[in-house]
């Protein structure tokens, strides 16, 4: 805490009326596989000091990777100067006083031998089980970080967190034909589980072997999509960006800006933000704007319970601040087994990856269905390529007809399969 407390003193000495400082030091030990071979082990260290100065209602911020007294003094003067030259905005503020709270989770040091053993085990498994599948890149790392926050109102937090993260990207080649690349990964506090069983890694590698020969869908139709857990995170990000986050609410473009406490999606859909668990293994303890992170529902049985506004967005719009900061998403499991969801689809897609731009301000989206499958008469028929999908994010979530019992745990998120209708699907 000494560094952030010294930084506050420097900011106030430079003329700040209110001030906030954050300091983080992260150490990452990383083991890599490139082109199917274990290729690199390295450890990197990152240090960041952030300073925020408020002069009346003006704000200036700066960050640096040094924390000696002279560097802090110079940065504090610059932050105050930036504040004085910025536009006044009454929404600028810092969090209220809160006694020092300290949090700690996960191991403090990596188990290098276990990391090597698990990654070697995974490479061997992939080569034996999926000999035509090429591991383009796999990264297993251990990250251990300490972060500190303090502001001039008296709010103080410290946090130490250690966790392992694994990601795998792969393609399959069959003669002259090759699948589109795919990937998955997760974060966990330990290495007790084989890497093939993290997130959807094994399932997607198996699917990759089926996707070397794909065909487009004939014609255009309005059909169903079963959004897989690996793809659902993208659509939840679209919900956040278009409907419930700072930008869309401050600018007034959000179609849900007046919908707090009212139904916005199917009652089958519940989205929670759980930085403190129990659904989330690798979460966080405090928000970037200096509040204790508290679990909260975002959408509960279809009803919008919270926006994901930070302190500034809350002050700017007059709407309540999100108690959790909006991260660590968990979607509640439903009552429908995945196979029963498939059986209920007359014609549609199993949507495993979406490649497209950000939706428009009203939620309209379009893009390419990647690594996906055609479903006809309750059966997954074949993988598809060159297939477009289009729709509206809000309408899609209102037309959810089923949520799977099964879910995939990514460590920092937990998602099921979701079945919704009314999506435009088009081929050549």
N, C-alpha and C positions, 0 to 999 in steps of 0.2 A: 504493500500500500504506500510505501514511502515515495515511490516515483510519482504516483498520481496526486498525492497530497502536496508534494513539492511543485508539481505543475499547476495546481490550483493557486498556490501562493504566488507563483510567477504571473499567472493570468490576472489575478486581482491587483498585483503591483503594476501591471501594464495598463490598468484602467478598466478592466471588465467589471460590470455591475453584477453579473452572474457568470458562472463558469462551470464547465464539466471537463473531465479528463478520463481517458481510458487507455490502458496499457495491456498488451498481450505479448506473450512469448510462447511460440509453438515450435516443437521439435518433431520432425517426421522421419521415421526410419522406413525405407521403401525397398521392396524386392520386386523385380520386374521379370516378365516373360515377354520376349519379342520373337515373332515368327516361330513360336513353339519351343523356344529355348530360353532357359533361365539366363539372364544377361546382365543384371545390374543389381547391386545393393548399395544404397547410399543413405546418408543421414543429412538432413538440411534443417537449418534453424531460421525462423522468421520472427522479427521483432517489429512491433508497431506501436507508436504512441499517438493518440488522437487528442487534439485540443479544440474546445469550442468556447468562444467568448461571446457574451451578450452585452451590448452597450445600449441601454434603454430597450427598445424593441428590435434592435438590429442584431444580426448574428454573423459571426465569421468562424470558419473551421479550417483546420490544417492538420495534416498528419506527417510524421517523420519516422525514421528508423534509428534515431539516436536519442539518448536520454541522459546525457551529461548535462550539468547545470547550465552551461553556456548555450547549448543547443536548445534547451527548454526555454531559456530567457528570450532568445531571439525569436523562436517560434511563437511564444506568447505575445510578443510585441506585434508580430505579423498578423496573428489571429485577431487581435484587438483592432488593428488598422483595417483589416478586411471587414470587420463588423461595422466600424464607423462609416465605411464607404458603401455599405449595402443599403438596400431599401428597408424602411421600417415595416415591421409586420407584428402586430399584437399577438399572433399565434405562436411566436417563438417563446419557448420557456424550457425549464428543466424540471425534473421530477422532484417531489417533495422530500423532506428529511426522512431518513430511515436509518436506524442504527446498523452498524457493520454486520453483514451476514456473510458467512463463508460456506462454500459448497465443495464437495469432493466426490468424484465418481470414477470408477475404472482403475486399471493398473497404472502404476507410475513409470514402469520400464517395459520395453518390449521383450518378449520371449523369442530371441533370435532363432534359436534352434527349432522351436515349434513353428515359426513362420516359414523357415526353409523346408521343414518336413511336410507341412500342409500344402505348400505350393508345389513341391516335388510330387506329392501324392496326387494333386489335381492334374498336373501335366501328364502323369502316367495313366490316370483314369481316362482322360480325354483321348489320349493316343490309342488306348485299347478299345474303348467303347465307341468312339467316333473317329475312326482312322482317316476318313476323308475330310474331317473338319480341321481347319487351321486356326490355331490360337494367334490372332493378329497381335494382341497385346493384353496382358494380364498384369495387374498391379495389386500387390498385397502390402499394405502399409500400416504402421502403428503411429498414431498421432497422440502426442501428450502436450497439453497446453495449459497455461495459467493466464488468467485474465483478471483485471482489476478495474473497477469503476468508482469514481467519486465525483460529487458536485458540490458547489458552494452552499447549497441548502442543507447539506449534511447526509445525503444518501451515499452509502458505500456498500460495494459488493466485491467479493473475491470468489473465483471459481477455478478448480482444477479438474480436468477431464482427460481420461485416457481411453482410447478405443482403437480397434482394428477395422480397417476398411478393405474390401476386396471388390475389384471390378474385372470383368472379362469381356473382351470383344472378339468375335470369331466369324468366320465364313466357312462354307463347305463347297468343295469343288468336285464335280463328277465329270471327268473328261474335259470337254470344252465348256461345260455349263457350270455356273457358280451361283450360289445363293447371295442375296443381299446380306450385308453384314448385320449382326445383331449383338446385343450386349445386355448385361444385367450386373447387379452388384448390391452390396449391403454393408452395414457397419454393425459391429458387435463388440461387447466388452471383453470377450475371450475367444480362444480358438478351439473350443470343445467340439465344434461341429465341422465335419469335412466341408471344404470350400464348394464342392459341387452342390451341396445342399443349401448354400446361402441364396436367399432370394429365389429367382427363377432360373438360375444358371443352368442346371441340368436339363430342365424342361425345354429351355430355348435352344440349347445345343442339339437336343433330339429333333426339335422342329427344323433347325437349320439343315439337317440331313434330308429333310423332306422337301426343301424349297429350292433345289437346284434347277428344277423345271417348273416354270409358272406360266399361267396364261391369263389374259385379260378377261374380264366379264363382258358378255355380249349385251350391248344396249344399256339403257338407263332404267332405273326403277327406284322406288321409295321402299326401303326395307329396314330391318333391324340390325343393330350392331351389339355384339357382346364385347365390351371394352375390357381388356385384360388388365391385371394389376400393374404390369409394367407400363401400360399406356395410360391408365387412369390418372396417374400423377400429372401428366401433361394437361388433361382436361380440368383437373382441380386447380392447376395454376391459371388456366384460362378463366375459371370462375372468379378466382381471386383478383386477377388483373382487370377484368371487365366490370365486375359487379360490386366488389366489397373492399377494395384496397384504397389507400390514400389518394392516388392520382385520379381514379374515376369518380371518387366522391367529392374531392376538392374541385375538380373541373365541372362537376354536375352531369357528366355523361352516363353515369351508372344507371341502368334501367331499374336497379333495386334500391335507389337512394332513399326512397320513402317506404321501403318494405320491411323494416325491422319489426320483428314480432308477428309477421304474417307469412303464409305459405309461399315459397318460391320454387320448390322442387317437389317431386313425388314424395309422399309420406314414407316411402320405403327407404329413403336416403337420409343418413345421419353422418355428418362430418364433425369430428372433434379435433381440437388442438390440445395435445397432451405433452407438453415439454417435460412434465414431472412424472410421466408414466401414469398407470402401470402398463398401458399399451405400448409405450415408446421406451426402448432400451437406451438409446443414445439421444438424450434431449439437451436441454439447457436450463439454467436456473434464473437468469435475469435477462431483461430485454435490452436492446441497444440504446434505448432512451432512458434507462436507469430505473426500471421497475422490477420488482420480483415477478417472475413468470408464473402465472397461475393457470391451471387447466381450465378450459371452457369449451362449451359447444359452439360451433360456428353455424351449422344447420342441424336442427334436431327434429327428426320425423318430418322433414320437409319445411319446417319453419325457420326462418332466418333469426338466429339468436344474437349473433355478434358480427359486426364488421371487423376487418383486420386493421383498423386505424391505429397509428402510433399517436404519441402525445401531440405532435404538431398537427396531424390530420384531424385529430379530435377537436383541438382548439379552433382550427380553421373552419370546420364544418358545424361545430356544436353538437356532434354526435358522439356517443360513448367510445372511449378508448378500449381496444381489445386487451383483456387481462393477460393473455398468453403471448402477445406479440404475433400470433397468427401462424407460427410454424409447428413442426412435429405433427403432421396430419394423420388422423386415424379415421377410417371409414368403418362404421359398425358392420358386422357380418349380418347377412340376411337369413332367410329360412329355406332358400332354394339350392339344392345341390347343383354343381356346375353342369353335370350331364343332363339334368332335367331342364336347365336353361337352354341348352343346345337343342333338345328335343322339341322345345316350344317354338323354335324359329322356323317359319315357312321358307323365307329366303332372306339372306343377309350375310353379314361378315363377322368373323371372329377377328376383331381389330387388335393386333398385337403391337403395332408401332404406327405413329402418325407423323408425317413429314409435311409441315405447312407453316405458313406465317402466323403471326398473331391475329386473333379475331378482330373484327371491326368493333367500334364503340357500342354497337347494338348487339354484339355477340355472334354475328354471322361468321362462319369459318368455312374454309375449304382446304383440301390438301390431299396427299397421296397416302393410301393404305399400304404400309410396308410390312413384310413378314406376316401377312394376314391370310385368312382362309375363307373360302366360300362355304356358306351353310345353306343347304337346300333340304326341305322336308325333314327337318330335325336331325340331319346328319352333316358332319364336317366332310365336305366333298374333296376339296383340293386346295393347294396354295394358289394365291392370285398375285398378278403383277399388273402394272400400268392401270391401276384402279383408283379412281378419285372418289372422295366422299365430301359432302357439303351439308351444312345445316346451321342451326342456331344453338349456341351453348345452353342458354336458358331453357329453350324448348326441349332440347335433348334430355336435360336433367328432370324436367317436368314429366317426361314420357318414360321414365324408368319403370319397368314392369317387374323386375326381379333383381335381387342382390344375392350373391352366392353365400353359402355357408362357409366355404373355404376362403382363406385369405393368405396373402404372402406378406411375410415380415421382412422389412428392409432395415430394421434397426432404428432408423429415424423416421419411418413411415410404415403404416400397415394398410393394405388395400385388398379388397375382394374383386371378383368379376362383377360387372354391372351390365344388365340387358336393358336397352332402350330402343324405341322405334322412331319412325319418321325421318330417317336419314336418307338423303339423295345419294345413290351409288351409281357410278357410271364407269363403263369400260371404253373400249375403242369404238 
